[in-house]
Every structure is written in structure tokens, then in C-alpha cells.
Amino acid sequence: MEDEKSPQNQSEHEHANSIVEVTDDASEQKLVADGGPQLPDSPEFNQWRLESTRRTDSIVVDSTLIEGSYELTLESECAGTWFEQVPARRTAVLHNEFLWRIPDNWEYFARITHEDEPDEILYKIPESRVSVVITEEKDGIRSRSGYRVLSIGRIQTRPTEMPDKNALIQLLRSIEDEDNHPSEAIEDTLQYLLEHWHRFETSYRQYYEKWSSKLMMNAFRGDRDDTFDSWSVEPWEVEQVIGHLVSDTINCARETADAVNDAFMEAGVVSPSPTVTLSVQETRLPIGYRAQALTELGCSSDETMDYLIDQFETKPDISGEAAREVDEQNVRAVRHALK
């Protein structure tokens, strides 16, 4: 049996104790050229540790535009003065990416203020037509200046207040108890809408999703310093009518549809000024958008490919070639760059 302190075992023991384990959120990681383990006192590890320290507590104190990029001067309490070069323009960014500054080509739309959380700021990237919601990290957990990307994608709107079915049921009951009943056509229409509630509700939602988007963007326009306390607003300049939605659900005379509209408003079945909520959803991104974002971030083609395969199961065109194995070192390098 081999001696426990044989040169081979002793070497393996020292080697195992010296390896710095790689984790995404730990304070120590290994980022090395050959993908092998690194000792804590290696140049690669020390460089990584310095970069990580700088990233956690630095603030931008100056910036200089040089040939399409900004050279930033940053101050770190732990690492002193250092410099970073970032693109002046960005046509693509990723969710949760960190930015030292707002790119020059982004169009500002609005700021959403919160009492207990950092504000959210809505921008649009004109080249890719992608909307971006960011938040300031200054005075945040990391105590550094800069911005964090909260969401990217297309702006979507939806009515917050949907028609109230229970209110319609109460309306029909109240009609039965009244001495002066409305016309038979109106009562039959109300009953039909109750029996085909899902159809009416779907028509209502689709209508307000379609037409509220333009009005919402007018409310969140970037030609002034707009601030809101919520992503939900009432963009309508006049009270809304839903008589045409009644006619879409049941074929009836215009007078009947108008009467049903008035009854709905009075009974609270629908709101005359429904609240609409805006959100930015990561759907239908332009083709190649994520790869463009990583390229602008400074990632290599191999790092970009491996990260996209790992995160989004994106399959590159490898016809005629062997299937690519993901290099975890490349994935870690991209994650480090995004921080």
C-alpha cells in the first residue's frame, strides 16, 4: 500500500488545496487561458481579483470620447484610479448587463420613480428598435456608479382593468326587479353578453392592447422630462365607449349597443377610462441581436458562440463540422464581462 505521504499523494493533496473553485457569484473565481486550475498567487488570478475589486466599488469621474469609444476614468476605494474603454454607441445589450454610461444613440422615454427601490428608466435603441429598461446602481448594494439592464425587448401594453362579470350579473338582477324594464332588445343583448362573456372579454382586451400602445407611448414620450410613479397609466384624453365591442360580439342595432354601453358604465361593468400597463418583454428580438450585444461588449466569437449555446440553446450553423462542445471558460468569461 502506498504511503499516505508519498510524493505523488503529497503533490495531489497540495494541488487540491490550492485550486480556486469557480462559481458565478463567489468572490474568487478562476479565469485562465488554458482552462486549467490556477494558484491564488498566479498573475492570472491576481489580475482577475483586481478587476473584480474595481468593478464592485468604482465611480466614473471623467470621460473622453476617442474615435467612437469613451475612455472612462474611474476611482475605486480599494484599487485606486483605473481606466475603462466602452463603446459610445450600443445597438444591442443583454438582460442584466452592467453599463458604466448610457450610450449616445439611445432615445430616452421616461423615468418610473419608486419610494423604496431605485428608479427605472425606459430607453429605446433606434437601430434595433429594441426597448431597454435600466436602473441606476449608484448608492445601491454595490455602491458604484453605473446602470443595470433590467429588461430588453418589445414594448407591450395590456388593460389593467378588465370587464367585471359580477357587475353584469348584478345589472341583470336589478333590471328584473325594476318596474320600468329596458327594451327587450337591450335585455336580450345583456343576457347574450353574459352567456358569451369570454368572447366579449377577449374582444375588449384585444382592442385596448391594440390601440393603447400608441397612446401609451405618447404618455411616455421622450421630448420632456417625464416621470411616473407606476408603469400603469390612463392614456385616454376622453372617456371610452365600448358600443362597437358590443356590436362585434352580437349583431344588434347601434341604438341598442349605445344603450348597453351606458348601462355598462353606470353599473361599473367597464371603466370609462381604463388603466393600461406597459411592460418590456423579451420577445421577438431581431435576428442576431444577442450575438451583436456580446460582440459590442468585446467578447470573442468563440466566447459568444459558447455563451449563446449554454444560455439560450442557440445552435450555430455547423453543417459539415463536428458538433461544438461548449467551453465553460468562455461561458465564465462572458458572465464576468456582463457584471
PEUR-V814745 format. One record per pair of residues at least 6 apart in sequence whose C-alpha atoms are under 7 Angstrom apart, sorted by sequence separation. I is the first residue (numbers start at 1). GAP is how many residues later the second one is. D is the distance in Angstrom with one decimal. If there is no record, write none. Layout:
i=I gap=GAP d=D
i=I gap=GAP d=D
//
This chain:
i=23 gap=6 d=6.0
i=64 gap=6 d=5.3
i=65 gap=6 d=6.4
i=75 gap=6 d=4.6
i=113 gap=6 d=4.6
i=124 gap=6 d=5.9
i=125 gap=6 d=6.1
i=138 gap=6 d=5.0
i=175 gap=6 d=6.1
i=220 gap=6 d=6.9
i=264 gap=6 d=5.9
i=265 gap=6 d=6.3
i=308 gap=6 d=5.6
i=309 gap=6 d=6.2
i=22 gap=7 d=4.5
i=38 gap=7 d=6.9
i=63 gap=7 d=6.1
i=64 gap=7 d=5.2
i=74 gap=7 d=5.7
i=75 gap=7 d=6.5
i=112 gap=7 d=5.6
i=113 gap=7 d=6.6
i=124 gap=7 d=4.2
i=137 gap=7 d=6.3
i=138 gap=7 d=4.4
i=193 gap=7 d=6.6
i=265 gap=7 d=6.5
i=20 gap=8 d=6.9
i=21 gap=8 d=6.1
i=22 gap=8 d=5.6
i=30 gap=8 d=6.6
i=63 gap=8 d=5.6
i=64 gap=8 d=6.6
i=74 gap=8 d=5.4
i=111 gap=8 d=6.8
i=112 gap=8 d=5.0
i=123 gap=8 d=5.8
i=124 gap=8 d=5.9
i=137 gap=8 d=5.8
i=138 gap=8 d=6.3
i=20 gap=9 d=6.3
i=21 gap=9 d=6.9
i=63 gap=9 d=4.4
i=73 gap=9 d=6.1
i=74 gap=9 d=5.9
i=111 gap=9 d=5.8
i=112 gap=9 d=6.2
i=123 gap=9 d=5.1
i=137 gap=9 d=5.5
i=20 gap=10 d=6.3
i=62 gap=10 d=5.8
i=63 gap=10 d=6.1
i=73 gap=10 d=4.8
i=111 gap=10 d=4.4
i=122 gap=10 d=5.9
i=123 gap=10 d=6.3
i=136 gap=10 d=6.0
i=137 gap=10 d=5.4
i=247 gap=10 d=6.3
i=294 gap=10 d=6.1
i=62 gap=11 d=5.0
i=72 gap=11 d=5.5
i=73 gap=11 d=6.8
i=110 gap=11 d=5.9
i=111 gap=11 d=6.3
i=122 gap=11 d=4.6
i=136 gap=11 d=4.5
i=137 gap=11 d=6.6
i=246 gap=11 d=5.9
i=32 gap=12 d=6.3
i=60 gap=12 d=6.6
i=61 gap=12 d=5.7
i=71 gap=12 d=6.7
i=72 gap=12 d=5.1
i=110 gap=12 d=5.3
i=121 gap=12 d=5.5
i=122 gap=12 d=6.7
i=135 gap=12 d=5.5
i=136 gap=12 d=6.4
i=60 gap=13 d=5.9
i=61 gap=13 d=5.6
i=71 gap=13 d=5.8
i=72 gap=13 d=6.0
i=90 gap=13 d=5.8
i=109 gap=13 d=5.5
i=120 gap=13 d=6.4
i=121 gap=13 d=5.3
i=134 gap=13 d=6.3
i=135 gap=13 d=5.4
i=291 gap=13 d=6.3
i=60 gap=14 d=4.5
i=61 gap=14 d=6.8
i=71 gap=14 d=4.5
i=89 gap=14 d=4.9
i=108 gap=14 d=6.4
i=109 gap=14 d=5.5
i=120 gap=14 d=5.7
i=121 gap=14 d=6.1
i=134 gap=14 d=5.4
i=135 gap=14 d=6.7
i=243 gap=14 d=4.8
i=30 gap=15 d=6.3
i=59 gap=15 d=5.4
i=60 gap=15 d=6.6
i=70 gap=15 d=5.6
i=71 gap=15 d=6.7
i=88 gap=15 d=5.5
i=89 gap=15 d=5.4
i=108 gap=15 d=4.6
i=120 gap=15 d=4.8
i=134 gap=15 d=4.4
i=135 gap=15 d=6.9
i=243 gap=15 d=5.2
i=58 gap=16 d=6.0
i=59 gap=16 d=5.5
i=69 gap=16 d=6.5
i=70 gap=16 d=5.4
i=88 gap=16 d=5.8
i=89 gap=16 d=5.6
i=107 gap=16 d=5.4
i=108 gap=16 d=6.6
i=119 gap=16 d=5.9
i=133 gap=16 d=6.1
i=134 gap=16 d=5.2
i=219 gap=16 d=6.2
i=58 gap=17 d=5.2
i=59 gap=17 d=6.8
i=69 gap=17 d=5.6
i=70 gap=17 d=6.2
i=106 gap=17 d=6.2
i=107 gap=17 d=5.1
i=118 gap=17 d=6.4
i=133 gap=17 d=5.5
i=19 gap=18 d=5.8
i=20 gap=18 d=6.8
i=58 gap=18 d=4.3
i=69 gap=18 d=4.4
i=70 gap=18 d=5.8
i=106 gap=18 d=5.8
i=107 gap=18 d=6.4
i=118 gap=18 d=6.6
i=133 gap=18 d=5.2
i=243 gap=18 d=5.2
i=19 gap=19 d=6.1
i=20 gap=19 d=6.9
i=57 gap=19 d=5.7
i=68 gap=19 d=6.4
i=69 gap=19 d=4.7
i=106 gap=19 d=5.0
i=132 gap=19 d=5.9
i=133 gap=19 d=6.5
i=216 gap=19 d=5.8
i=242 gap=19 d=5.8
i=19 gap=20 d=5.9
i=20 gap=20 d=6.8
i=57 gap=20 d=6.7
i=68 gap=20 d=5.5
i=106 gap=20 d=6.9
i=132 gap=20 d=4.6
i=215 gap=20 d=5.8
i=241 gap=20 d=6.5
i=306 gap=20 d=5.1
i=18 gap=21 d=5.7
i=131 gap=21 d=5.7
i=132 gap=21 d=6.8
i=306 gap=21 d=6.3
i=54 gap=22 d=5.9
i=130 gap=22 d=6.7
i=131 gap=22 d=5.4
i=130 gap=23 d=5.3
i=131 gap=23 d=5.9
i=307 gap=23 d=6.9
i=130 gap=24 d=5.9
i=131 gap=24 d=6.6
i=306 gap=24 d=6.4
i=307 gap=24 d=4.8
i=53 gap=25 d=7.0
i=54 gap=25 d=5.9
i=306 gap=25 d=6.1
i=53 gap=26 d=6.9
i=303 gap=27 d=4.6
i=307 gap=27 d=6.9
i=303 gap=28 d=6.3
i=241 gap=31 d=6.8
i=303 gap=31 d=6.6
i=240 gap=32 d=4.9
i=239 gap=33 d=5.0
i=240 gap=33 d=5.9
i=91 gap=34 d=6.2
i=239 gap=34 d=5.6
i=299 gap=35 d=6.7
i=91 gap=36 d=6.0
i=91 gap=37 d=6.1
i=236 gap=37 d=6.4
i=163 gap=38 d=6.6
i=234 gap=39 d=6.5
i=234 gap=40 d=6.4
i=204 gap=41 d=6.6
i=234 gap=41 d=4.8
i=203 gap=42 d=6.6
i=233 gap=42 d=5.5
i=234 gap=42 d=6.1
i=232 gap=43 d=6.3
i=233 gap=43 d=5.6
i=232 gap=44 d=5.4
i=233 gap=44 d=6.5
i=100 gap=45 d=7.0
i=101 gap=45 d=6.0
i=232 gap=45 d=4.1
i=100 gap=46 d=4.4
i=101 gap=46 d=7.0
i=159 gap=46 d=6.5
i=231 gap=46 d=5.7
i=232 gap=46 d=6.4
i=99 gap=47 d=5.7
i=100 gap=47 d=6.2
i=231 gap=47 d=5.6
i=99 gap=48 d=5.0
i=98 gap=49 d=5.8
i=99 gap=49 d=6.3
i=159 gap=49 d=6.2
i=200 gap=49 d=5.8
i=98 gap=50 d=4.7
i=158 gap=50 d=6.8
i=159 gap=50 d=6.6
i=199 gap=50 d=6.8
i=97 gap=51 d=5.9
i=98 gap=51 d=6.4
i=158 gap=51 d=5.0
i=96 gap=52 d=5.9
i=97 gap=52 d=5.3
i=157 gap=52 d=5.5
i=96 gap=53 d=4.7
i=95 gap=54 d=5.4
i=96 gap=54 d=5.7
i=95 gap=55 d=5.9
i=157 gap=55 d=6.8
i=95 gap=56 d=5.4
i=157 gap=56 d=5.8
i=95 gap=57 d=6.2
i=186 gap=70 d=5.8
i=185 gap=71 d=6.8
i=186 gap=74 d=6.6
i=57 gap=85 d=6.2
i=59 gap=85 d=5.3
i=60 gap=85 d=6.5
i=56 gap=86 d=5.6
i=57 gap=86 d=5.6
i=58 gap=86 d=5.1
i=59 gap=86 d=4.7
i=57 gap=87 d=4.8
i=58 gap=87 d=6.7
i=56 gap=88 d=6.5
i=171 gap=96 d=6.4
i=167 gap=100 d=6.5
i=167 gap=101 d=6.4
i=168 gap=101 d=5.8
i=167 gap=102 d=5.2
i=165 gap=104 d=6.8
i=164 gap=105 d=4.8
i=163 gap=106 d=5.4
i=164 gap=106 d=6.5
i=163 gap=107 d=4.9
i=110 gap=110 d=5.5
i=109 gap=111 d=5.6
i=110 gap=111 d=6.8
i=109 gap=112 d=5.1
i=110 gap=112 d=6.3
i=109 gap=113 d=3.9
i=161 gap=113 d=5.8
i=108 gap=114 d=5.3
i=113 gap=114 d=6.8
i=161 gap=114 d=6.0
i=111 gap=115 d=6.4
i=112 gap=115 d=5.7
i=113 gap=115 d=6.0
i=114 gap=115 d=6.2
i=159 gap=115 d=6.8
i=160 gap=115 d=5.4
i=110 gap=116 d=5.3
i=111 gap=116 d=4.8
i=112 gap=116 d=4.8
i=113 gap=116 d=4.9
i=159 gap=116 d=6.0
i=160 gap=116 d=5.2
i=110 gap=117 d=5.9
i=111 gap=117 d=6.3
i=112 gap=117 d=5.4
i=159 gap=117 d=4.4
i=160 gap=117 d=6.0
i=112 gap=118 d=6.1
i=158 gap=118 d=5.6
i=159 gap=118 d=6.2
i=112 gap=119 d=7.0
i=157 gap=119 d=6.6
i=158 gap=119 d=5.5
i=157 gap=120 d=5.6
i=158 gap=120 d=6.8
i=157 gap=121 d=4.6
i=156 gap=122 d=5.8
i=157 gap=122 d=6.4
i=155 gap=123 d=6.8
i=156 gap=123 d=5.4
i=155 gap=124 d=5.8
i=156 gap=124 d=6.1
i=155 gap=125 d=4.6
i=156 gap=125 d=6.9
i=154 gap=126 d=5.5
i=155 gap=126 d=6.6
i=153 gap=127 d=5.6
i=154 gap=127 d=5.6
i=152 gap=128 d=6.2
i=153 gap=128 d=5.0
i=154 gap=128 d=6.6
i=151 gap=129 d=6.4
i=152 gap=129 d=6.5
i=153 gap=129 d=4.2
i=154 gap=129 d=6.5
i=152 gap=130 d=5.5
i=153 gap=130 d=5.8
i=153 gap=132 d=6.2
i=131 gap=149 d=6.8
i=128 gap=158 d=7.0
i=94 gap=196 d=6.8
i=92 gap=197 d=6.3
i=94 gap=199 d=6.4
i=92 gap=200 d=6.2
i=93 gap=200 d=4.8
i=92 gap=201 d=4.5
i=90 gap=206 d=6.9
i=98 gap=240 d=5.8
i=97 gap=241 d=4.8
i=98 gap=241 d=5.5
i=97 gap=242 d=6.2
i=35 gap=294 d=6.0
i=31 gap=298 d=6.8
i=31 gap=302 d=7.0
//
